[in-house]
């Protein structure tokens, strides 16, 4: 979504953006949790590309991408950015929010890194401090996208998903078993996270020429 604006994959992220916006007819979806069943399904790459696509909407919506994976934070690594403080520091130490927010050179898009990896990420994500922080951030941004750990190994995504407007599960094609996905759904449901959709990654398919020329 950043390097090749005309690629079919970028167009798929635009479609995803449109579909999410279409779900906001009754109640606006401003905060979105991105998770997966297990590691390596593409949730972080999905979160980054979705955030970029939303930031490049012609309506000029302000977007905040939050690395809420305080176990294996990857967003700053993927973007080639170094950060001193982030989400964990805001919750634990009460750092100033503005000191943690990063401008990554894309209009309308701001990044909140994970910060120093804590020993108790689940407790931080389930805290009243995080709930208050989300309220403050919702007043500043039109959309907030949270990248979280996989839901089956740890409970983090469920804790955050219960506090956001919707949760999206990333599933890797030809890898993740149906039973694992069903188990992940059950965990999210038990956590009272609102599952609004799925993203299937690693799809290999042929695009006919008469469709490709429009992408």
Residue frames as a rotation matrix with the C-alpha (Angstrom) as fourth column:
UNK 1
0.559 0.829 0.000 0.00
0.829 -0.559 0.000 0.00
0.000 0.000 -1.000 0.00
UNK 2
0.553 -0.441 -0.707 3.02
0.046 -0.831 0.554 2.28
-0.832 -0.339 -0.439 0.29
UNK 3
-0.431 -0.900 -0.069 5.39
-0.081 -0.038 0.996 1.24
-0.899 0.435 -0.057 -2.50
UNK 4
-0.985 0.096 0.147 2.98
0.165 0.231 0.959 0.21
0.058 0.968 -0.243 -5.27
UNK 5
-0.611 0.779 -0.141 -0.32
-0.426 -0.474 -0.771 2.09
-0.667 -0.411 0.621 -5.27
UNK 6
-0.037 0.607 -0.794 -1.53
-0.999 -0.011 0.039 0.37
0.015 0.794 0.607 -8.44
UNK 7
-0.884 -0.377 -0.278 -0.90
-0.387 0.922 -0.017 -3.25
0.263 0.093 -0.960 -7.44
UNK 8
-0.072 0.887 -0.457 -3.79
-0.120 0.447 0.887 -5.74
0.990 0.119 0.074 -7.08
UNK 9
-0.269 -0.078 -0.960 -2.81
0.850 0.449 -0.275 -6.33
0.453 -0.890 -0.055 -3.46
UNK 10
-0.979 -0.086 -0.183 -3.05
0.159 -0.887 -0.433 -2.62
-0.125 -0.453 0.883 -2.68
UNK 11
-0.545 0.838 -0.026 -6.49
-0.545 -0.330 0.771 -2.61
0.637 0.434 0.637 -4.27
UNK 12
-0.047 0.502 -0.864 -7.51
0.454 0.781 0.429 -5.42
0.890 -0.372 -0.264 -1.93
UNK 13
-0.642 -0.225 -0.733 -6.55
0.765 -0.257 -0.591 -3.27
-0.055 -0.940 0.337 1.05
UNK 14
-0.921 0.389 0.022 -8.65
-0.379 -0.907 0.185 -0.44
0.092 0.162 0.983 -0.38
UNK 15
-0.193 0.872 -0.449 -11.55
-0.193 0.415 0.889 -2.87
0.962 0.258 0.088 -0.66
UNK 16
-0.260 0.014 -0.965 -10.99
0.837 0.502 -0.219 -3.87
0.482 -0.865 -0.142 2.96
UNK 17
-0.956 -0.115 -0.270 -11.05
0.233 -0.856 -0.461 -0.20
-0.179 -0.503 0.845 3.96
UNK 18
-0.648 0.760 -0.041 -14.33
-0.571 -0.450 0.686 0.28
0.503 0.468 0.726 2.07
UNK 19
-0.091 0.624 -0.776 -15.90
0.240 0.770 0.591 -2.78
0.966 -0.133 -0.220 3.69
UNK 20
-0.551 -0.168 -0.817 -14.99
0.828 0.009 -0.560 -1.60
0.102 -0.986 0.134 7.18
UNK 21
-0.973 0.198 -0.117 -16.42
-0.184 -0.975 -0.125 1.83
-0.138 -0.100 0.985 6.48
UNK 22
-0.438 0.854 -0.282 -19.62
-0.391 0.101 0.915 0.20
0.810 0.510 0.289 5.19
UNK 23
-0.245 0.307 -0.920 -20.04
0.701 0.711 0.050 -1.55
0.669 -0.633 -0.389 8.55
UNK 24
-0.860 -0.236 -0.452 -20.19
0.497 -0.586 -0.640 1.83
-0.114 -0.775 0.622 10.29
UNK 25
-0.531 0.701 0.476 -23.71
0.160 -0.468 0.869 2.72
0.832 0.537 0.137 9.14
UNK 26
0.547 0.796 -0.259 -25.39
0.390 0.032 0.920 2.15
0.741 -0.604 -0.293 12.51
UNK 27
0.916 -0.347 -0.200 -22.47
0.073 -0.346 0.935 2.65
-0.394 -0.871 -0.292 14.90
UNK 28
0.680 -0.697 -0.227 -19.15
-0.625 -0.388 -0.678 4.12
0.384 0.603 -0.699 13.74
UNK 29
0.840 -0.525 -0.140 -16.23
0.541 0.785 0.302 1.69
-0.049 -0.330 0.943 13.89
UNK 30
0.804 -0.549 0.227 -13.31
-0.493 -0.830 -0.262 3.84
0.332 0.098 -0.938 15.02
UNK 31
-0.058 -0.828 0.558 -11.18
-0.955 0.208 0.210 1.36
-0.289 -0.521 -0.803 16.95
UNK 32
0.769 0.275 -0.576 -10.16
-0.526 0.785 -0.327 -1.95
0.362 0.555 0.749 15.38
UNK 33
0.205 -0.679 0.705 -8.25
-0.650 0.444 0.617 -4.88
-0.732 -0.585 -0.350 16.87
UNK 34
0.463 -0.165 -0.871 -6.23
-0.748 0.456 -0.483 -6.98
0.476 0.875 0.088 14.42
UNK 35
0.001 -0.463 0.886 -5.34
-0.770 0.565 0.296 -10.51
-0.638 -0.683 -0.356 15.57
UNK 36
-0.069 -0.026 -0.997 -4.86
-0.761 0.648 0.035 -14.05
0.645 0.762 -0.065 14.28
UNK 37
0.909 0.378 -0.175 -5.12
-0.207 0.773 0.599 -17.58
0.362 -0.509 0.781 15.62
UNK 38
0.652 -0.755 -0.067 -1.39
0.642 0.504 0.578 -18.32
-0.403 -0.420 0.813 15.65
UNK 39
0.140 -0.718 -0.682 1.93
-0.139 -0.696 0.704 -16.66
-0.980 -0.004 -0.197 14.82
UNK 40
-0.717 -0.695 0.054 3.04
-0.007 0.085 0.996 -15.95
-0.697 0.714 -0.066 11.28
UNK 41
-0.078 0.779 0.622 -0.32
0.859 0.370 -0.355 -15.45
-0.506 0.507 -0.698 9.57
UNK 42
-0.526 -0.250 0.813 0.36
0.738 -0.608 0.291 -11.87
0.422 0.753 0.505 8.44
UNK 43
0.449 0.806 -0.384 -1.56
0.892 -0.383 0.240 -9.83
0.046 -0.451 -0.891 11.01
UNK 44
0.074 -0.482 -0.873 1.13
0.458 -0.762 0.459 -7.16
-0.886 -0.434 0.165 11.47
UNK 45
-0.906 -0.368 0.207 1.64
0.326 -0.298 0.897 -6.63
-0.269 0.881 0.390 7.74
UNK 46
-0.228 0.916 0.329 -2.14
0.852 0.024 0.523 -6.47
0.471 0.400 -0.786 7.40
UNK 47
0.449 0.387 -0.805 -2.43
0.801 -0.574 0.170 -3.87
-0.397 -0.721 -0.568 10.17
UNK 48
-0.415 -0.704 -0.576 0.26
0.295 -0.703 0.647 -1.70
-0.861 0.099 0.499 8.57
UNK 49
-0.925 0.040 0.379 -1.23
0.373 -0.104 0.922 -1.84
0.076 0.994 0.081 5.07
UNK 50
0.057 0.998 -0.015 -4.77
0.943 -0.049 0.330 -1.24
0.329 -0.033 -0.944 6.34
UNK 51
0.272 -0.018 -0.962 -3.59
0.641 -0.743 0.195 1.80
-0.718 -0.669 -0.191 8.30
UNK 52
-0.761 -0.600 -0.248 -1.81
0.177 -0.559 0.810 3.23
-0.625 0.572 0.532 5.24
UNK 53
-0.687 0.561 0.462 -4.88
0.624 0.130 0.771 2.62
0.372 0.818 -0.439 3.05
UNK 54
0.336 0.844 -0.418 -7.16
0.941 -0.288 0.174 4.35
0.027 -0.452 -0.892 5.54
UNK 55
-0.013 -0.426 -0.905 -4.78
0.445 -0.813 0.377 7.29
-0.896 -0.397 0.200 5.88
UNK 56
-0.917 -0.395 -0.058 -4.76
0.099 -0.366 0.925 7.72
-0.386 0.843 0.375 2.09
UNK 57
-0.091 0.960 0.265 -8.54
0.965 0.151 -0.215 7.90
-0.246 0.236 -0.940 1.87
UNK 58
-0.434 -0.059 0.899 -9.63
0.585 -0.777 0.231 11.04
0.685 0.626 0.372 0.00
UNK 59
0.657 0.742 0.129 -11.60
0.339 -0.444 0.830 12.11
0.673 -0.502 -0.543 3.08
UNK 60
-0.167 -0.856 0.490 -8.26
-0.212 -0.454 -0.866 12.73
0.963 -0.249 -0.106 4.82
UNK 61
0.870 0.493 -0.027 -9.14
-0.119 0.263 0.957 10.75
0.479 -0.829 0.287 7.93
UNK 62
-0.001 -0.876 0.483 -6.56
-0.927 -0.181 -0.329 10.78
0.376 -0.448 -0.811 10.72
UNK 63
0.764 0.199 -0.614 -5.32
-0.119 0.978 0.169 7.28
0.634 -0.056 0.771 11.54
UNK 64
0.137 -0.714 0.686 -3.34
-0.990 -0.076 0.118 5.96
-0.032 -0.696 -0.718 14.50
UNK 65
0.467 -0.113 -0.877 -1.54
-0.187 0.957 -0.223 2.62
0.864 0.268 0.426 14.20
UNK 66
0.383 -0.252 0.889 -0.84
-0.924 -0.112 0.367 1.12
0.007 -0.961 -0.276 17.62
UNK 67
-0.218 -0.497 -0.840 1.60
-0.299 0.853 -0.428 -1.73
0.929 0.158 -0.335 18.21
UNK 68
0.312 0.438 0.843 -0.23
-0.938 0.000 0.348 -3.47
0.152 -0.899 0.411 21.05
UNK 69
0.803 -0.197 -0.563 1.78
0.148 0.980 -0.133 -6.68
0.578 0.023 0.816 20.65
UNK 70
0.516 -0.588 0.623 3.87
-0.817 -0.557 0.151 -6.15
0.258 -0.587 -0.768 23.76
UNK 71
0.671 -0.322 0.668 5.34
-0.106 0.850 0.516 -9.63
-0.734 -0.417 0.536 23.50
UNK 72
-0.177 -0.695 0.697 6.79
0.775 0.338 0.533 -9.66
-0.606 0.635 0.479 19.96
UNK 73
0.533 0.396 -0.748 6.49
-0.004 -0.883 -0.470 -6.08
-0.846 0.253 -0.469 18.75
UNK 74
-0.109 -0.551 0.827 7.30
0.810 0.433 0.395 -5.90
-0.576 0.713 0.399 15.04
UNK 75
0.776 0.559 0.292 5.86
0.610 -0.549 -0.571 -2.70
-0.159 0.621 -0.767 13.54
UNK 76
0.724 -0.554 -0.411 8.86
-0.444 -0.830 0.337 -0.45
-0.528 -0.062 -0.847 14.16
UNK 77
-0.238 -0.822 0.517 11.16
-0.011 0.534 0.845 -3.17
-0.971 0.195 -0.136 12.78
UNK 78
0.059 0.341 0.938 9.09
0.893 0.402 -0.202 -3.53
-0.446 0.850 -0.281 9.62
UNK 79
0.906 0.362 0.218 8.97
0.420 -0.822 -0.384 0.25
0.040 0.439 -0.897 9.13
UNK 80
0.061 -0.981 0.183 12.65
0.805 -0.060 -0.590 0.75
0.590 0.184 0.787 9.92
UNK 81
0.314 0.160 0.936 11.93
-0.270 -0.930 0.250 3.09
0.910 -0.331 -0.249 12.82
UNK 82
-0.554 -0.483 -0.678 13.54
0.574 0.368 -0.732 3.34
0.603 -0.795 0.073 16.26
UNK 83
0.337 0.724 0.602 11.51
-0.127 -0.599 0.791 4.44
0.933 -0.343 -0.110 19.27
UNK 84
-0.730 -0.619 0.290 12.31
-0.309 -0.080 -0.948 5.22
0.610 -0.781 -0.133 22.88
UNK 85
-0.795 0.533 0.288 8.89
-0.221 0.187 -0.957 4.94
-0.564 -0.825 -0.030 24.49
UNK 86
-0.766 0.570 -0.297 5.50
-0.216 0.207 0.954 3.56
0.606 0.795 -0.036 23.51
UNK 87
0.164 0.986 -0.040 2.23
-0.328 0.093 0.940 2.06
0.930 -0.141 0.339 24.66
UNK 88
0.302 -0.073 -0.950 3.65
0.707 0.686 0.172 0.06
0.639 -0.724 0.259 27.57
UNK 89
-0.727 -0.656 -0.204 5.42
0.638 -0.533 -0.556 3.15
0.256 -0.534 0.806 28.93
UNK 90
-0.566 0.601 0.564 2.26
-0.379 -0.797 0.470 5.26
0.732 0.052 0.679 28.69
UNK 91
0.489 0.805 -0.335 0.33
-0.102 0.434 0.895 2.72
0.866 -0.403 0.295 30.77
UNK 92
0.343 -0.414 -0.843 3.09
0.815 0.578 0.049 1.84
0.467 -0.704 0.535 33.24
UNK 93
-0.490 -0.741 -0.459 4.89
0.868 -0.463 -0.179 5.13
-0.080 -0.487 0.870 33.78
UNK 94
0.467 0.771 -0.433 2.32
0.687 -0.624 -0.372 7.69
-0.557 -0.124 -0.821 32.72
UNK 95
-0.659 -0.752 0.000 4.55
0.546 -0.479 0.688 9.23
-0.518 0.453 0.726 30.04
UNK 96
-0.197 0.545 -0.815 3.16
-0.442 -0.792 -0.422 12.08
-0.875 0.277 0.396 27.98
UNK 97
0.498 0.498 0.710 1.18
0.354 0.631 -0.691 10.72
-0.792 0.595 0.138 25.01
UNK 98
0.958 -0.074 -0.278 2.69
-0.270 -0.563 -0.781 13.20
-0.099 0.823 -0.559 22.55
UNK 99
0.102 -0.991 0.083 6.21
-0.903 -0.057 0.426 12.00
-0.418 -0.118 -0.901 23.44
UNK 100
-0.312 -0.180 0.933 5.35
-0.061 0.984 0.169 8.49
-0.948 -0.004 -0.317 22.26
UNK 101
0.698 0.674 0.243 3.57
0.223 0.117 -0.968 9.33
-0.680 0.730 -0.069 18.99
UNK 102
-0.417 -0.907 0.054 5.69
0.225 -0.045 0.973 9.08
-0.881 0.418 0.223 15.83
UNK 103
0.590 0.444 -0.675 5.26
-0.548 -0.394 -0.738 10.73
-0.594 0.805 0.010 12.43
UNK 104
0.056 -0.570 0.820 6.38
0.286 0.796 0.533 8.11
-0.957 0.205 0.208 9.90
UNK 105
-0.759 -0.480 -0.441 6.26
-0.186 -0.489 0.852 10.31
-0.624 0.728 0.282 6.81
UNK 106
-0.720 0.629 0.294 2.79
0.605 0.360 0.711 9.34
0.341 0.689 -0.639 5.58
UNK 107
-0.758 0.459 0.464 0.13
-0.461 -0.879 0.117 12.04
0.462 -0.125 0.878 5.63
UNK 108
0.153 0.941 0.302 -2.67
-0.838 -0.038 0.544 11.49
0.523 -0.336 0.783 8.18
UNK 109
0.679 0.057 -0.731 -0.92
0.152 0.965 0.216 8.45
0.718 -0.258 0.647 9.72
UNK 110
0.135 -0.593 0.794 0.67
-0.912 -0.388 -0.135 8.36
0.388 -0.705 -0.593 13.19
UNK 111
0.147 -0.170 -0.974 2.36
0.087 0.984 -0.158 5.45
0.985 -0.062 0.160 14.93
UNK 112
0.443 -0.070 0.894 2.27
-0.888 -0.172 0.426 4.52
0.124 -0.983 -0.138 18.62
UNK 113
-0.263 -0.629 -0.731 4.99
-0.478 0.743 -0.467 1.87
0.838 0.227 -0.497 19.16
UNK 114
0.482 0.433 -0.762 4.76
0.321 0.722 0.613 -0.89
0.815 -0.540 0.209 21.75
UNK 115
0.563 -0.357 0.745 7.46
-0.741 -0.617 0.265 0.60
0.365 -0.702 -0.612 23.94
UNK 116
-0.554 -0.804 0.215 9.66
-0.804 0.450 -0.388 -1.34
0.215 -0.388 -0.896 26.35
UNK 117
-0.119 0.506 -0.854 8.53
-0.163 0.839 0.519 -4.97
0.979 0.201 -0.018 26.49
UNK 118
-0.036 0.162 0.986 6.86
-0.970 -0.243 0.004 -5.43
0.240 -0.956 0.166 29.92
UNK 119
-0.956 -0.292 -0.029 6.71
-0.269 0.912 -0.310 -8.58
0.117 -0.289 -0.950 32.04
UNK 120
-0.595 0.801 0.069 2.91
0.412 0.377 -0.829 -8.29
-0.691 -0.465 -0.554 32.40
UNK 121
-0.987 0.150 -0.053 1.38
-0.128 -0.551 0.825 -7.32
0.095 0.821 0.563 29.02
UNK 122
-0.399 0.899 -0.181 -2.00
0.599 0.404 0.691 -8.93
0.694 0.167 -0.700 29.71
UNK 123
-0.063 0.344 -0.937 -2.40
0.944 -0.284 -0.167 -6.95
-0.324 -0.895 -0.307 32.93
UNK 124
-0.773 -0.280 -0.570 -1.56
0.131 -0.949 0.288 -3.71
-0.621 0.148 0.769 31.09
UNK 125
-0.905 0.424 -0.010 -4.05
-0.067 -0.118 0.991 -4.38
0.419 0.898 0.135 28.29
UNK 126
-0.140 0.899 -0.415 -6.80
0.702 0.386 0.598 -5.18
0.698 -0.208 -0.685 30.78
UNK 127
-0.613 -0.229 -0.756 -6.16
0.762 -0.422 -0.490 -2.14
-0.207 -0.877 0.433 32.96
UNK 128
0.523 0.797 -0.303 -8.33
0.730 -0.602 -0.323 0.91
-0.439 -0.052 -0.897 33.53
UNK 129
-0.042 -0.637 -0.770 -5.36
-0.062 -0.767 0.638 3.03
-0.997 0.075 -0.008 32.43
UNK 130
-0.893 -0.259 0.367 -5.53
0.315 0.223 0.923 1.57
-0.321 0.940 -0.118 28.94
UNK 131
-0.047 0.964 0.263 -9.27
0.997 0.059 -0.039 2.14
-0.053 0.260 -0.964 28.80
UNK 132
0.545 0.193 -0.816 -8.74
0.348 -0.937 0.011 5.79
-0.763 -0.290 -0.578 29.69
UNK 133
-0.478 -0.815 -0.328 -5.93
-0.075 -0.335 0.939 6.06
-0.875 0.473 0.099 27.13
UNK 134
-0.664 0.307 0.682 -8.17
0.740 0.402 0.539 4.70
-0.108 0.863 -0.494 24.37
UNK 135
0.438 0.877 -0.200 -10.78
0.851 -0.476 -0.223 7.32
-0.291 -0.073 -0.954 25.23
UNK 136
0.252 -0.445 -0.860 -8.19
-0.031 -0.891 0.452 10.07
-0.967 -0.087 -0.238 24.92
UNK 137
-0.768 -0.631 0.113 -6.90
0.047 0.119 0.992 8.73
-0.639 0.767 -0.062 21.60
UNK 138
-0.276 0.756 0.593 -10.41
0.944 0.328 0.022 8.36
-0.178 0.566 -0.805 20.15
UNK 139
0.635 0.496 -0.592 -10.86
0.444 -0.862 -0.246 12.11
-0.632 -0.106 -0.768 20.61
UNK 140
0.009 -0.759 -0.651 -7.71
-0.367 -0.608 0.704 12.76
-0.930 0.232 -0.284 18.57
UNK 141
-0.876 -0.444 -0.188 -8.07
-0.363 0.350 0.864 10.28
-0.318 0.825 -0.468 15.67
UNK 142
-0.010 0.892 -0.452 -10.76
-0.999 0.012 0.045 9.13
0.046 0.451 0.891 13.27
UNK 143
0.804 0.198 -0.561 -9.48
-0.245 0.969 -0.009 5.54
0.542 0.145 0.828 13.21
UNK 144
0.042 -0.797 0.602 -7.25
-0.984 0.073 0.165 3.57
-0.176 -0.599 -0.781 15.59
UNK 145
0.678 0.095 -0.729 -5.85
-0.388 0.888 -0.246 0.20
0.624 0.450 0.639 14.51
UNK 146
0.325 -0.517 0.792 -4.35
-0.876 0.152 0.458 -2.07
-0.357 -0.842 -0.404 17.16
UNK 147
0.159 -0.366 -0.917 -1.96
-0.490 0.777 -0.395 -4.87
0.857 0.512 -0.055 16.19
UNK 148
0.388 0.082 0.918 -2.19
-0.909 0.202 0.366 -7.56
-0.155 -0.976 0.153 18.89
UNK 149
-0.720 -0.657 0.224 -0.67
-0.628 0.754 0.196 -11.01
-0.297 0.001 -0.955 19.56
UNK 150
-0.556 0.515 -0.653 -2.38
-0.232 0.658 0.716 -14.17
0.798 0.550 -0.247 18.28
UNK 151
0.065 0.728 0.682 -5.43
-0.901 -0.251 0.354 -15.03
0.429 -0.637 0.640 20.38
UNK 152
0.716 0.271 -0.643 -4.88
-0.089 0.950 0.301 -18.77
0.692 -0.158 0.704 20.89
UNK 153
-0.131 -0.833 -0.538 -1.49
0.576 0.378 -0.725 -18.63
0.807 -0.405 0.430 22.72
UNK 154
-0.863 -0.225 -0.453 -2.27
0.501 -0.503 -0.704 -15.57
-0.070 -0.835 0.546 24.87
UNK 155
-0.026 0.984 -0.177 -5.32
0.964 -0.022 -0.265 -13.58
-0.265 -0.178 -0.948 25.95
UNK 156
-0.680 -0.379 -0.628 -4.12
0.360 -0.918 0.165 -10.09
-0.639 -0.114 0.761 24.95
UNK 157
-0.941 0.309 0.136 -6.25
0.017 -0.360 0.933 -9.71
0.338 0.880 0.333 21.81
UNK 158
-0.141 0.936 -0.324 -9.39
0.761 0.312 0.570 -10.65
0.634 -0.166 -0.756 23.74
UNK 159
-0.112 0.022 -0.993 -8.67
0.870 -0.481 -0.109 -8.09
-0.481 -0.876 0.035 26.43
UNK 160
-0.816 -0.243 -0.524 -8.17
0.004 -0.910 0.415 -5.34
-0.578 0.337 0.743 23.89
UNK 161
-0.851 0.511 0.120 -10.92
0.232 0.162 0.959 -6.58
0.471 0.844 -0.257 21.57
UNK 162
-0.097 0.847 -0.522 -13.48
0.986 0.152 0.063 -6.16
0.133 -0.509 -0.851 24.34
UNK 163
-0.042 0.004 -0.999 -12.57
0.511 -0.859 -0.025 -2.46
-0.859 -0.512 0.034 24.50
UNK 164
-0.864 -0.298 -0.406 -12.61
-0.184 -0.563 0.806 -1.71
-0.469 0.771 0.432 20.76
UNK 165
-0.076 0.915 -0.396 -15.44
-0.841 -0.273 -0.468 -1.37
-0.536 0.298 0.790 18.26
UNK 166
0.888 0.394 -0.237 -14.48
-0.459 0.715 -0.527 -4.45
-0.038 0.577 0.816 16.27
UNK 167
0.004 -0.879 0.476 -11.97
-0.470 0.418 0.777 -7.26
-0.882 -0.227 -0.412 15.89
UNK 168
0.683 0.104 -0.723 -10.65
-0.719 0.264 -0.642 -8.67
0.125 0.959 0.255 12.61
UNK 169
0.441 -0.517 0.734 -9.01
-0.176 0.752 0.635 -12.10
-0.880 -0.410 0.241 12.45
UNK 170
0.166 -0.510 -0.844 -6.23
-0.986 -0.107 -0.129 -12.73
-0.024 0.853 -0.521 9.94
UNK 171
0.567 0.087 0.819 -6.11
-0.176 0.984 0.018 -16.30
-0.804 -0.154 0.574 8.59
UNK 172
-0.351 -0.756 -0.553 -3.36
-0.799 -0.066 0.598 -17.69
-0.489 0.651 -0.580 6.39
UNK 173
0.629 0.639 -0.443 -4.64
-0.777 0.488 -0.398 -19.81
-0.038 0.594 0.803 3.52
UNK 174
0.622 -0.297 -0.725 -3.48
-0.170 0.852 -0.495 -23.44
0.765 0.431 0.479 3.28
UNK 175
-0.530 -0.847 -0.039 -1.95
-0.109 0.114 -0.988 -23.27
0.841 -0.519 -0.152 6.75
UNK 176
-0.769 0.265 0.581 -4.36
-0.635 -0.219 -0.741 -22.51
-0.069 -0.939 0.337 9.56
UNK 177
-0.866 0.446 -0.227 -6.68
0.382 0.882 0.275 -25.41
0.323 0.151 -0.934 10.33
UNK 178
-0.176 0.910 0.374 -10.42
-0.056 -0.389 0.920 -24.86
0.983 0.141 0.119 10.60
UNK 179
0.457 0.363 -0.812 -10.50
0.702 0.413 0.580 -26.20
0.546 -0.835 -0.066 14.16
UNK 180
-0.485 -0.715 -0.503 -7.88
0.871 -0.445 -0.207 -23.67
-0.076 -0.539 0.839 15.25
UNK 181
-0.818 0.252 0.517 -9.91
0.005 -0.896 0.445 -20.84
0.575 0.366 0.731 13.73
UNK 182
0.224 0.962 -0.156 -13.07
0.141 0.127 0.982 -22.05
0.964 -0.242 -0.107 15.49
UNK 183
0.206 -0.236 -0.950 -11.18
0.962 0.227 0.153 -22.20
0.179 -0.945 0.274 18.78
UNK 184
-0.836 -0.548 0.002 -9.90
0.545 -0.832 -0.101 -18.66
0.057 -0.084 0.995 18.25
UNK 185
-0.421 0.780 0.464 -13.45
-0.081 -0.541 0.837 -17.47
0.904 0.315 0.291 17.54
UNK 186
0.444 0.616 -0.651 -14.65
0.549 0.387 0.741 -19.04
0.708 -0.686 -0.166 20.80
UNK 187
-0.258 -0.630 -0.732 -11.91
0.964 -0.218 -0.153 -17.33
-0.063 -0.745 0.664 22.81
UNK 188
-0.932 -0.074 0.354 -12.79
0.159 -0.963 0.217 -13.94
0.325 0.258 0.910 21.31
UNK 189
-0.053 0.994 0.095 -16.48
0.003 -0.095 0.995 -14.53
0.999 0.053 0.002 21.98
UNK 190
0.360 0.135 -0.923 -15.80
0.843 0.377 0.384 -15.46
0.400 -0.916 0.022 25.60
UNK 191
-0.591 -0.659 -0.465 -13.78
0.780 -0.613 -0.122 -12.26
-0.205 -0.435 0.877 25.96
UNK 192
0.402 0.861 -0.313 -16.77
0.634 -0.508 -0.583 -10.29
-0.660 0.036 -0.750 24.56
UNK 193
-0.616 -0.586 -0.527 -14.75
-0.105 -0.602 0.792 -9.07
-0.781 0.543 0.309 21.59
UNK 194
0.506 0.848 -0.158 -16.91
-0.212 -0.055 -0.976 -8.17
-0.836 0.527 0.152 18.59
UNK 195
-0.518 -0.672 0.529 -15.62
0.319 0.422 0.849 -10.15
-0.794 0.608 -0.004 15.61
UNK 196
0.269 0.654 -0.707 -16.53
-0.369 -0.608 -0.703 -8.15
-0.890 0.450 0.078 12.50
UNK 197
0.877 0.092 -0.471 -14.69
-0.479 0.197 -0.855 -10.08
0.014 0.976 0.217 9.80
UNK 198
0.514 -0.696 0.501 -11.79
0.333 0.700 0.631 -12.11
-0.790 -0.158 0.592 8.48
UNK 199
0.527 -0.458 -0.716 -8.83
-0.824 -0.483 -0.298 -11.47
-0.209 0.746 -0.632 6.20
UNK 200
0.836 -0.242 0.493 -7.41
0.285 0.958 -0.012 -14.38
-0.469 0.151 0.870 4.22
UNK 201
0.416 -0.788 -0.453 -3.70
-0.763 -0.574 0.297 -13.98
-0.494 0.223 -0.841 3.46
UNK 202
-0.529 -0.805 0.267 -1.23
-0.468 0.539 0.700 -15.80
-0.708 0.246 -0.662 1.23
UNK 203
0.501 0.770 0.395 -3.79
0.058 0.426 -0.903 -16.34
-0.863 0.476 0.169 -1.51
UNK 204
-0.729 -0.673 -0.124 -2.42
-0.143 -0.028 0.989 -17.35
-0.669 0.739 -0.076 -4.91
UNK 205
0.204 0.838 0.505 -4.78
0.543 0.332 -0.771 -16.78
-0.815 0.432 -0.387 -7.81
UNK 206
-0.705 -0.398 0.588 -4.87
0.700 -0.255 0.667 -15.65
-0.115 0.881 0.459 -11.42
UNK 207
-0.104 0.645 -0.757 -6.45
0.103 -0.750 -0.653 -12.29
-0.989 -0.146 0.012 -12.23
UNK 208
0.254 0.246 0.935 -8.00
0.913 0.259 -0.316 -12.22
-0.320 0.934 -0.159 -15.72
UNK 209
-0.711 -0.644 0.283 -6.67
0.703 -0.647 0.294 -9.49
-0.006 0.407 0.913 -17.99
UNK 210
-0.210 0.692 0.691 -10.06
0.396 -0.586 0.707 -7.81
0.894 0.422 -0.151 -18.35
UNK 211
0.833 0.406 -0.375 -10.15
0.493 -0.240 0.836 -7.34
0.250 -0.882 -0.400 -14.57
UNK 212
0.124 -0.897 -0.424 -6.45
0.936 -0.035 0.349 -6.61
-0.328 -0.440 0.836 -14.10
UNK 213
-0.472 -0.380 0.795 -6.50
0.714 -0.693 0.093 -3.52
0.516 0.612 0.599 -16.32
UNK 214
0.426 0.682 0.594 -8.85
0.099 -0.688 0.719 -1.83
0.899 -0.248 -0.360 -13.86
UNK 215
0.814 -0.129 -0.566 -6.60
0.580 0.204 0.788 -2.48
0.014 -0.970 0.241 -10.86
